[in-house]
Amino acid sequence: MTPGTPEARPSHRTKTADGAAGADAATVAALLREPGLPPMESRILLSHVLGWTRTQLITRDREPLAPETVAAYRTLHARRVAGEPIAYLTGTREFFGLTLNVSPSVLIPRPETELLVELALARIEGRRAPRVLDLGTGSGAIALAIAHGRADAQVVALDRSAHALAVARDNARRLGLDDRVRFLESDWYSALPADSSWTAPFDIIVSNPPYIVAGDEHLSQGDLRFEPVDALTDHADGLAALRIIVAGAPSRLLPDSWLLCEHGYHQAADVRALCVAAGFQDVTSERDLAGIERTTGGRRV
């Protein structure tokens, strides 16, 4: 060793996915310091890539990570920065206590839709083996949440998208609910058979249909840019699907049974008017946690 040369020490520098050296570059702690995303979103993506819990991210945050792991995380990180929804990047979304698989073929289940499930469960309380119809099921979120909450319920879930139904059926299998929910490919009521014990008049009909007005600026913003457009808008005034659902419900409901529909923040009065015109009684709108009239329904006499 040449006099005056500092004693050699082991390097604590690792290499990033692109080969550039950087102190602790390939650790959880270092990746969480990288800019671009809120810390919570970065943790969600890292947990997904690593298969670790949040606690493990904390307790193992200095462990070196494999280059392929870092590359996978950075790919998801870049996609999220570009706007892709977290749910599509991880392939899952929590809804009413259930973990659902989601894909770009289905609308991402949202917390405000849990109100529809809560109201439906309340309306069928005390009914024996209630029959439930879910129109436009998408990932199966509403139908599966009701089936999970009522073990004796017979649930029929319809959607016109074969791709969405594949996601819904997969969710039903994973959750052990595939023997209690029947999925049918149907454009609203059109393919609903009339001669099945599962599709006799229902105790409740529920729906979260497409209700965004065609051309609404929100369709080109945020997560909505990546979601299936046919699940978001009716390509008309936002009430086209709701008109079909409300008009067709009375003939498919038992007496003293209910229709409940989710709708847009400004549509409650219009949906109440549709329900009244169809002969429903006790027509009311319920507010979500944000105070928005989000769900409207009525009772068939």
BELKAWO-V141151 format. One record per residue. RES is the residue in one small letter. SS is DSSP state (alpha for helix, beta for strand, coil for the rest). PSI is psi in whole degrees, 0 to 359 (999 if undefined). OMEGA is omega as a letter, one per 30 degrees, with the letter a starting at -180 (* if undefined). Layout:
RES & SS & PSI & OMEGA
RES & SS & PSI & OMEGA
This chain:
m & coil & 132 & a
t & coil & 135 & l
p & coil & 138 & l
g & coil & 351 & l
t & coil & 131 & l
p & coil & 144 & l
e & coil & 134 & a
a & coil & 137 & l
r & coil & 151 & l
p & coil & 139 & l
s & coil & 140 & l
h & coil & 16 & a
r & beta & 137 & l
t & beta & 174 & a
k & beta & 143 & l
t & coil & 178 & a
a & coil & 331 & a
d & coil & 8 & l
g & coil & 351 & a
a & coil & 137 & a
a & beta & 147 & l
g & beta & 141 & a
a & beta & 125 & l
d & coil & 30 & a
a & coil & 331 & a
a & coil & 50 & l
t & coil & 163 & l
v & alpha & 315 & a
a & alpha & 318 & a
a & alpha & 318 & a
l & alpha & 325 & l
l & alpha & 341 & l
r & alpha & 349 & a
e & coil & 139 & a
p & coil & 167 & l
g & coil & 326 & a
l & coil & 154 & l
p & coil & 146 & a
p & alpha & 321 & a
m & alpha & 318 & a
e & alpha & 321 & l
s & alpha & 319 & l
r & alpha & 320 & l
i & alpha & 315 & a
l & alpha & 319 & l
l & alpha & 318 & l
s & alpha & 319 & l
h & alpha & 313 & a
v & alpha & 318 & a
l & alpha & 337 & a
g & coil & 26 & a
w & coil & 156 & l
t & coil & 170 & l
r & alpha & 324 & l
t & alpha & 318 & l
q & alpha & 324 & l
l & alpha & 326 & a
i & alpha & 312 & a
t & alpha & 342 & a
r & coil & 27 & a
d & coil & 348 & l
r & coil & 1 & l
e & coil & 137 & l
p & coil & 141 & l
l & coil & 147 & a
a & coil & 145 & a
p & alpha & 322 & a
e & alpha & 330 & l
t & alpha & 315 & l
v & alpha & 317 & a
a & alpha & 318 & l
a & alpha & 317 & l
y & alpha & 315 & a
r & alpha & 330 & l
t & alpha & 313 & l
l & alpha & 321 & l
h & alpha & 313 & a
a & alpha & 320 & l
r & alpha & 322 & l
r & alpha & 320 & l
v & alpha & 326 & l
a & coil & 353 & l
g & coil & 353 & a
e & coil & 139 & a
p & coil & 142 & l
i & alpha & 318 & a
a & alpha & 322 & l
y & alpha & 329 & l
l & alpha & 323 & l
t & alpha & 341 & a
g & coil & 9 & a
t & beta & 158 & l
r & beta & 137 & l
e & beta & 137 & l
f & beta & 120 & l
f & coil & 40 & l
g & coil & 1 & l
l & beta & 144 & l
t & beta & 116 & a
l & beta & 141 & l
n & beta & 139 & l
v & coil & 158 & l
s & coil & 171 & l
p & coil & 357 & l
s & coil & 347 & a
v & coil & 153 & l
l & coil & 142 & l
i & coil & 122 & l
p & coil & 138 & a
r & coil & 153 & a
p & alpha & 324 & a
e & alpha & 337 & l
t & alpha & 343 & l
e & alpha & 334 & l
l & alpha & 319 & l
l & alpha & 318 & l
v & alpha & 314 & l
e & alpha & 314 & a
l & alpha & 321 & l
a & alpha & 315 & l
l & alpha & 323 & l
a & alpha & 321 & a
r & alpha & 331 & a
i & coil & 4 & l
e & coil & 134 & l
g & coil & 351 & l
r & coil & 138 & a
r & coil & 129 & l
a & coil & 59 & a
p & coil & 142 & l
r & beta & 131 & a
v & beta & 136 & l
l & beta & 125 & l
d & beta & 116 & a
l & beta & 123 & a
g & coil & 57 & a
t & coil & 333 & a
g & coil & 240 & l
s & coil & 354 & a
g & coil & 8 & a
a & alpha & 307 & a
i & alpha & 311 & a
a & alpha & 316 & a
l & alpha & 324 & l
a & alpha & 320 & l
i & alpha & 317 & l
a & alpha & 323 & l
h & alpha & 323 & a
g & alpha & 337 & l
r & coil & 99 & a
a & coil & 340 & a
d & coil & 1 & a
a & coil & 146 & l
q & beta & 112 & a
v & beta & 130 & l
v & beta & 129 & a
a & beta & 127 & a
l & beta & 146 & l
d & beta & 146 & l
r & coil & 350 & a
s & coil & 118 & l
a & alpha & 326 & l
h & alpha & 319 & l
a & alpha & 317 & a
l & alpha & 327 & l
a & alpha & 319 & l
v & alpha & 315 & a
a & alpha & 316 & l
r & alpha & 321 & l
d & alpha & 318 & l
n & alpha & 319 & l
a & alpha & 318 & l
r & alpha & 314 & a
r & alpha & 325 & a
l & coil & 0 & l
g & coil & 30 & a
l & coil & 9 & a
d & coil & 344 & l
d & coil & 356 & a
r & coil & 0 & l
v & beta & 125 & l
r & beta & 128 & l
f & beta & 134 & l
l & beta & 139 & l
e & beta & 117 & a
s & coil & 142 & l
d & coil & 94 & a
w & coil & 235 & a
y & coil & 356 & a
s & coil & 323 & a
a & coil & 13 & a
l & coil & 116 & a
p & coil & 150 & a
a & coil & 353 & a
d & coil & 24 & a
s & coil & 142 & l
s & alpha & 336 & l
w & alpha & 338 & a
t & alpha & 23 & l
a & coil & 172 & a
p & coil & 142 & a
f & beta & 157 & l
d & beta & 336 & l
i & beta & 144 & l
i & beta & 130 & a
v & beta & 150 & l
s & beta & 140 & l
n & coil & 80 & a
p & coil & 171 & l
p & coil & 125 & a
y & coil & 8 & l
i & beta & 136 & a
v & coil & 139 & l
a & coil & 135 & l
g & coil & 1 & l
d & coil & 136 & a
e & alpha & 335 & a
h & alpha & 337 & l
l & alpha & 339 & l
s & alpha & 20 & a
q & coil & 151 & l
g & alpha & 213 & a
d & alpha & 330 & a
l & alpha & 335 & l
r & alpha & 334 & a
f & alpha & 352 & a
e & coil & 157 & a
p & coil & 121 & a
v & alpha & 327 & a
d & alpha & 342 & l
a & alpha & 351 & a
l & coil & 317 & a
t & beta & 148 & l
d & coil & 5 & a
h & coil & 26 & l
a & coil & 227 & a
d & coil & 8 & l
g & coil & 352 & a
l & coil & 359 & a
a & alpha & 311 & l
a & alpha & 320 & a
l & alpha & 324 & l
r & alpha & 316 & a
i & alpha & 316 & a
i & alpha & 311 & a
v & alpha & 315 & a
a & alpha & 325 & a
g & alpha & 352 & a
a & alpha & 316 & a
p & alpha & 319 & a
s & alpha & 349 & a
r & alpha & 8 & l
l & beta & 146 & l
l & beta & 157 & l
p & beta & 145 & l
d & beta & 29 & l
s & beta & 175 & a
w & beta & 151 & l
l & beta & 134 & l
l & beta & 130 & a
c & beta & 137 & l
e & beta & 152 & a
h & coil & 180 & a
g & coil & 166 & a
y & coil & 338 & a
h & coil & 12 & a
q & coil & 0 & a
a & alpha & 313 & a
a & alpha & 320 & l
d & alpha & 318 & a
v & alpha & 323 & l
r & alpha & 318 & l
a & alpha & 320 & l
l & alpha & 318 & a
c & alpha & 317 & l
v & alpha & 317 & l
a & alpha & 331 & l
a & coil & 359 & l
g & coil & 8 & l
f & coil & 149 & l
q & beta & 168 & l
d & beta & 40 & a
v & beta & 124 & a
t & beta & 160 & l
s & beta & 140 & a
e & beta & 144 & a
r & beta & 145 & l
d & coil & 186 & a
l & coil & 341 & l
a & coil & 2 & a
g & coil & 11 & a
i & coil & 135 & l
e & beta & 106 & a
r & beta & 332 & a
t & beta & 132 & l
t & beta & 144 & l
g & beta & 178 & l
g & beta & 171 & a
r & beta & 133 & l
r & beta & 128 & a
v & coil & 999 & *
